[in-house]
Amino acid sequence: MYDILVIGAGAAGMTSALYALRNGKSVLVLEGDSLGGQIATSPRLENYPSVKAISGEAFADNLFEQITDLGAEVEIERAIGIEKHAEGNFTVKTEYNEYAAKCVIIAAGVKHKHLRTKHDREDLVGKGVYYCAVCDGPFYKGKEVAVIGDANSALQYALLLSGYCKKVYMYTLFDKFFGDANLVKALRTKDNVEVRPNTNVVDFLGEGELSAIEYTDKEGNLCRQEIPAVFVAIGQVPDNAAFANVVDLDKDGYILADESCKTRTSGVFVAGDCRTKAVRQVSTAVGDGAVAATNASLYLESL
């Protein structure tokens, strides 16, 4: 039985593990997708205190090395349920196993929000429609690509792609960006980036792979652009339904918890982007991880 089981190996989850380990607790971290979470797909991390610039992948690798050196166990398995027993311990079920723990920290993060189009072309995801420019952008070196979105992730994707793609078209719903001013300023210097404001991408076209997109312009005209790849960055959504028996969720599916990171169930804590909060950044995820693990350790000491 582990002292603390952490669900999620993003910035919040791995920071939770770090603080728990430094408090002398045994820790298991479960990750259903890829180590590092959302930050691992970020081209450049430039707003983390004391670090001028680092790739999201390198940041995640450093954190992973730090916790494993301290003794964290990590399993690539997706948690699909949490059960609390009468004696107060927990069983966390995955697709393959069950693990026992004295308390649980949910740091499941969020996943990419998919763009819903007229014909719901989910069959083109991974075949010209992508949600990670870091992962899939290099396949389109020297070609024209499109980015859909108007906030930090979209700006970062466009800047990254502009470095090796022939041209990058940015489709935004409004006539302004909602990201950091320095990213917008950097984007404006790129001659091979064309912003198409007041547009709404309504469909993906192609047989077997993407060949074009359809969008409406400011006047409502239906337009078409031939393009081999589009990178969608329109936000994230939580995936907490599997834990609804031990936590309360808001209308959008985020786990209800304040800055203490405590949930309605004693012994279950939450950290990072999957909880209700006003700001979702890597620094706030790290802060949550420290708080959740500290409170979890205090909880264990009180048993």
C-alpha positions as CSV (number, residue, x, y, z in Angstrom):
1,M,0.0,0.0,0.0
2,Y,1.3,3.4,-0.9
3,D,1.0,6.5,1.3
4,I,0.0,8.7,-1.6
5,L,-1.2,7.8,-5.0
6,V,-1.0,10.7,-7.6
7,I,-3.2,10.5,-10.7
8,G,-1.5,12.4,-13.4
9,A,2.1,13.1,-14.3
10,G,1.9,16.7,-15.4
11,A,3.4,19.7,-13.6
12,A,0.9,19.5,-10.8
13,G,1.1,15.7,-10.4
14,M,4.9,15.5,-10.4
15,T,5.2,18.4,-8.1
16,S,2.8,16.7,-5.7
17,A,5.0,13.6,-5.9
18,L,8.1,15.7,-5.2
19,Y,6.7,17.3,-2.1
20,A,5.2,14.0,-0.8
21,L,8.5,12.2,-1.3
22,R,10.4,15.0,0.5
23,N,7.9,14.5,3.4
24,G,9.0,10.9,3.6
25,K,5.9,9.4,1.9
26,S,5.8,6.5,-0.5
27,V,4.4,7.6,-3.8
28,L,2.9,6.0,-6.9
29,V,2.2,8.2,-10.0
30,L,-0.3,7.0,-12.6
31,E,-0.3,8.6,-16.1
32,G,-2.8,7.6,-18.7
33,D,-1.3,9.5,-21.7
34,S,2.2,10.9,-21.8
35,L,4.6,12.1,-19.1
36,G,4.6,15.8,-18.6
37,G,1.0,16.6,-19.5
38,Q,0.1,19.7,-21.4
39,I,3.4,21.5,-20.7
40,A,5.4,18.8,-22.4
41,T,3.9,19.9,-25.8
42,S,4.7,23.6,-25.3
43,P,7.5,24.8,-27.7
44,R,8.9,27.3,-25.2
45,L,8.2,28.0,-21.5
46,E,9.2,31.6,-20.8
47,N,7.0,32.6,-17.8
48,Y,8.3,30.3,-15.1
49,P,10.3,32.1,-12.4
50,S,14.1,31.9,-12.6
51,V,14.0,30.2,-16.0
52,K,14.4,32.5,-19.0
53,A,13.4,29.9,-21.5
54,I,13.1,26.1,-21.7
55,S,11.1,23.7,-23.8
56,G,8.1,22.2,-22.2
57,E,9.5,18.8,-22.9
58,A,12.8,19.6,-21.1
59,F,10.9,21.0,-18.2
60,A,8.9,17.9,-17.8
61,D,11.9,15.6,-18.2
62,N,13.8,17.5,-15.5
63,L,10.8,17.1,-13.1
64,F,10.4,13.4,-14.0
65,E,14.1,12.8,-13.3
66,Q,13.8,14.7,-10.0
67,I,11.0,12.6,-8.6
68,T,12.3,9.2,-9.8
69,D,15.7,10.0,-8.2
70,L,13.8,10.5,-5.0
71,G,12.0,7.1,-5.3
72,A,8.7,7.8,-7.0
73,E,7.2,4.8,-8.8
74,V,5.5,5.7,-12.1
75,E,3.1,3.5,-14.1
76,I,1.7,4.4,-17.5
77,E,-1.9,3.4,-16.8
78,R,-5.1,5.4,-16.9
79,A,-7.0,5.7,-13.7
80,I,-10.7,4.8,-14.3
81,G,-12.1,4.9,-10.7
82,I,-11.5,5.6,-7.0
83,E,-13.1,3.6,-4.2
84,K,-12.9,4.6,-0.6
85,H,-13.2,1.8,1.9
86,A,-14.8,1.8,5.4
87,E,-11.4,1.7,7.1
88,G,-10.4,4.9,5.2
89,N,-8.0,3.5,2.6
90,F,-8.5,3.8,-1.1
91,T,-8.4,1.5,-4.2
92,V,-7.5,3.2,-7.4
93,K,-8.6,1.2,-10.4
94,T,-6.8,1.4,-13.8
95,E,-7.6,-0.4,-17.1
96,Y,-5.3,-3.2,-16.0
97,N,-4.7,-3.1,-12.3
98,E,-5.8,-2.0,-8.8
99,Y,-3.6,-0.1,-6.4
100,A,-4.1,0.6,-2.7
101,A,-3.2,3.9,-1.1
102,K,-3.9,5.8,2.1
103,C,-4.8,9.0,0.2
104,V,-5.1,10.2,-3.4
105,I,-4.2,13.3,-5.2
106,I,-6.1,13.9,-8.5
107,A,-3.9,15.9,-10.9
108,A,-5.5,14.6,-14.1
109,G,-5.1,17.9,-16.0
110,V,-7.1,18.7,-19.1
111,K,-7.2,17.5,-22.7
112,H,-7.4,19.4,-25.9
113,K,-10.8,20.7,-26.9
114,H,-11.7,19.3,-30.3
115,L,-13.2,21.6,-32.9
116,R,-16.7,20.5,-33.9
117,T,-17.2,20.9,-37.6
118,K,-20.3,20.5,-39.8
119,H,-19.5,16.9,-40.7
120,D,-17.7,16.0,-37.4
121,R,-14.6,14.8,-39.2
122,E,-12.9,13.1,-36.3
123,D,-11.6,10.6,-38.8
124,L,-9.1,13.2,-40.0
125,V,-7.4,13.6,-36.6
126,G,-3.9,12.6,-37.0
127,K,-4.3,12.7,-40.8
128,G,-4.0,16.4,-41.4
129,V,-5.9,17.6,-38.3
130,Y,-3.7,17.9,-35.3
131,Y,-3.8,19.3,-31.7
132,C,0.0,19.4,-31.0
133,A,2.3,21.4,-33.3
134,V,5.4,20.2,-31.3
135,C,4.5,16.6,-32.0
136,D,3.4,16.8,-35.6
137,G,4.5,20.1,-37.1
138,P,7.9,18.8,-38.4
139,F,6.1,16.5,-40.8
140,Y,5.1,19.6,-42.8
141,K,8.5,21.3,-43.1
142,G,8.5,23.5,-46.2
143,K,4.7,23.3,-46.6
144,E,1.8,25.7,-45.9
145,V,-0.2,25.0,-42.8
146,A,-3.0,26.6,-40.7
147,V,-3.5,27.3,-37.0
148,I,-6.9,27.8,-35.5
149,G,-7.0,29.7,-32.2
150,D,-6.3,33.1,-30.7
151,A,-4.6,32.6,-27.3
152,N,-1.2,31.6,-26.1
153,S,-1.1,28.0,-27.4
154,A,-2.2,29.1,-30.8
155,L,0.4,31.9,-30.8
156,Q,3.2,29.5,-29.7
157,Y,2.1,27.0,-32.4
158,A,2.2,29.7,-35.1
159,L,5.7,30.9,-34.0
160,L,7.0,27.4,-33.9
161,L,5.6,26.4,-37.3
162,S,6.8,29.7,-38.9
163,G,10.4,28.5,-38.3
164,Y,10.2,25.6,-40.8
165,C,6.9,25.9,-42.7
166,K,6.6,27.8,-45.9
167,K,3.6,29.8,-44.6
168,V,1.3,29.7,-41.6
169,Y,-2.3,30.9,-41.8
170,M,-3.9,31.8,-38.5
171,Y,-7.7,31.7,-38.3
172,T,-9.2,33.6,-35.4
173,L,-12.8,34.2,-34.4
174,F,-12.2,37.8,-33.5
175,D,-10.0,40.7,-34.7
176,K,-7.6,40.5,-31.8
177,F,-5.5,38.0,-29.8
178,F,-6.0,36.9,-26.2
179,G,-2.5,35.9,-25.5
180,D,0.7,37.4,-24.0
181,A,1.7,40.7,-25.5
182,N,5.3,39.5,-26.2
183,L,4.0,36.5,-28.2
184,V,1.8,38.8,-30.3
185,K,4.7,41.1,-30.9
186,A,6.9,38.2,-32.0
187,L,4.2,37.0,-34.3
188,R,3.9,40.3,-36.0
189,T,7.5,40.1,-37.1
190,K,7.0,36.9,-39.0
191,D,6.7,37.6,-42.7
192,N,5.4,34.1,-43.4
193,V,2.5,34.3,-41.0
194,E,-0.9,35.6,-42.3
195,V,-3.6,36.3,-39.8
196,R,-7.2,35.9,-41.0
197,P,-9.4,37.5,-38.3
198,N,-13.2,37.3,-37.9
199,T,-13.2,33.8,-39.4
200,N,-14.9,30.6,-38.3
201,V,-13.6,27.3,-39.6
202,V,-16.7,25.2,-40.2
203,D,-15.5,22.0,-41.9
204,F,-12.5,19.8,-42.7
205,L,-12.5,18.2,-46.1
206,G,-10.6,15.2,-47.5
207,E,-10.7,11.5,-48.3
208,G,-8.4,9.6,-46.0
209,E,-6.4,12.8,-45.2
210,L,-7.1,16.5,-45.0
211,S,-7.1,18.3,-48.3
212,A,-8.9,21.6,-47.4
213,I,-10.8,23.6,-44.9
214,E,-14.0,25.5,-45.2
215,Y,-14.6,28.7,-43.2
216,T,-16.9,31.7,-43.1
217,D,-15.4,35.2,-43.3
218,K,-16.5,38.5,-41.7
219,E,-19.4,38.9,-44.2
220,G,-20.6,35.4,-43.7
221,N,-19.3,34.1,-47.0
222,L,-18.4,30.4,-47.2
223,C,-14.7,30.2,-48.3
224,R,-12.4,27.3,-49.0
225,Q,-8.6,26.9,-48.6
226,E,-6.5,24.0,-49.9
227,I,-4.2,23.0,-47.0
228,P,-2.5,19.8,-46.0
229,A,-2.4,20.4,-42.2
230,V,-4.3,22.4,-39.6
231,F,-3.3,22.7,-35.9
232,V,-6.2,23.4,-33.6
233,A,-5.5,25.3,-30.3
234,I,-8.9,26.4,-29.0
235,G,-8.6,25.5,-25.3
236,Q,-8.9,22.5,-23.0
237,V,-11.5,20.5,-21.2
238,P,-11.3,18.4,-18.0
239,D,-11.9,14.6,-17.9
240,N,-13.0,14.0,-14.3
241,A,-16.2,12.0,-14.7
242,A,-14.5,8.8,-13.5
243,F,-13.9,10.4,-10.1
244,A,-17.4,11.9,-9.5
245,N,-18.2,9.4,-6.7
246,V,-15.6,11.0,-4.5
247,V,-15.5,14.6,-5.7
248,D,-18.0,17.3,-6.7
249,L,-17.8,18.7,-10.2
250,D,-18.9,22.0,-11.5
251,K,-21.1,22.4,-14.6
252,D,-18.0,22.3,-16.9
253,G,-16.6,19.1,-15.2
254,Y,-13.9,20.7,-13.1
255,I,-13.4,19.4,-9.5
256,L,-14.7,21.8,-6.9
257,A,-11.9,22.7,-4.5
258,D,-10.4,25.9,-3.1
259,E,-6.8,26.9,-2.6
260,S,-6.4,24.2,0.1
261,C,-6.8,21.6,-2.7
262,K,-9.2,19.6,-0.5
263,T,-12.2,17.8,-2.0
264,R,-15.5,16.8,-0.3
265,T,-13.9,13.4,0.5
266,S,-11.4,13.2,3.3
267,G,-8.2,11.9,2.0
268,V,-8.8,13.0,-1.6
269,F,-7.0,16.1,-2.8
270,V,-6.9,17.8,-6.2
271,A,-4.1,19.8,-8.0
272,G,-3.7,21.7,-11.2
273,D,-5.8,22.5,-14.2
274,C,-8.5,19.9,-13.4
275,R,-9.8,21.9,-10.4
276,T,-11.9,25.0,-10.3
277,K,-9.6,28.0,-10.4
278,A,-9.3,31.4,-12.1
279,V,-5.7,31.0,-13.6
280,R,-4.3,27.9,-15.2
281,Q,-0.6,28.2,-15.8
282,V,2.4,25.9,-15.1
283,S,3.3,28.0,-12.1
284,T,-0.2,27.7,-10.6
285,A,-0.1,23.9,-11.3
286,V,3.2,23.6,-9.5
287,G,1.8,25.7,-6.6
288,D,-1.3,23.4,-6.4
289,G,1.0,20.4,-6.3
290,A,3.0,21.7,-3.4
291,V,-0.2,22.6,-1.4
292,A,-2.0,19.3,-2.2
293,A,1.0,17.1,-1.2
294,T,1.6,19.1,2.0
295,N,-2.0,18.8,3.0
296,A,-2.1,15.2,2.1
297,S,1.0,14.6,4.3
298,L,-0.6,16.4,7.2
299,Y,-3.7,14.3,6.7
300,L,-1.6,11.1,6.9
301,E,0.0,12.3,10.1
302,S,-3.4,12.9,11.6
303,L,-4.6,9.3,11.1
